[in-house]
């Protein structure tokens, strides 16, 4: 019992102290607010005294209203400075955007000029392509033209109306030009294939200068001439090419096969090459021969060198072209391309 009484007494003392401390704390807070209220509620009189003999103006207020007015004025001043700074920054940004807009408009004008130039070039291209296709006998109304439809006609590029509502005319023009170029791919490919076939044909027909790199000159032409040895009129059956020296390389004037490599008292060392379409070429008076019978040679391949063998008055190449059993003027085939 004594111990429980002692605990109860201790508990009452602790509660009493806590209540006393809380009472003292809240009392201090209350006294603080009372003092603050008295301070803020203190009366102030603001006197405005004019320099003239006018009436003195008295304005009564309290400390709280005075502090609140100062805070409001400071806030207004800070807001003015902040928004003025933002306005200045917005002005700089607006100036920058105007400059960018001006540059963009200038670039757009330049783009439109380039677009107009492109359209004019496309129009000339269409005319040239049409003429080329007509000359080559290529039908322009083939499947590629059908697939292109109306877009294959460049005349629509110069229509003043927009094809798509709300889109720029330049964008519509470029789309139509793209469609036309796509439709023109097939005819151009046909031209390329034709040229490739013709290139193959030209390599099978003697058509190049028989001396490498095109050096030398024709010292005697085909036909009626005075023989350099007998000084009598005779029919010269080929062309004589001279470089005023021996040893310059001789080339095959077309693809073919070597059918004869021999020596003759008149022609000296000579080579005969058989080409397609019944064409033969003879190369005579050679100093050296660099091919053998049965060998396949290609156009511009070196087959020997210019010499002075056989009946000659100086180093040169005697060159003949035969079609079947007929001898023809080689000059008609040189650079026939």
Beta strands, then each sheet from edge to edge (+ up, - down):
strand 1: 43-48
strand 2: 57-62
strand 3: 217-220
strand 4: 223-226
strand 5: 233-236
strand 6: 239-242
strand 7: 249-251
strand 8: 256-264
strand 9: 268-274
strand 10: 279-289
strand 11: 296-297
strand 12: 302-306
strand 13: 317-323
strand 14: 326-328
sheet 1: 1+ 2-
sheet 2: 3+ 6- 13+ 10- 9+ 8- 11+
sheet 3: 3+ 6- 13+ 14-
sheet 4: 3+ 6- 13+ 10- 12+ 7-
sheet 5: 4+ 5-
end
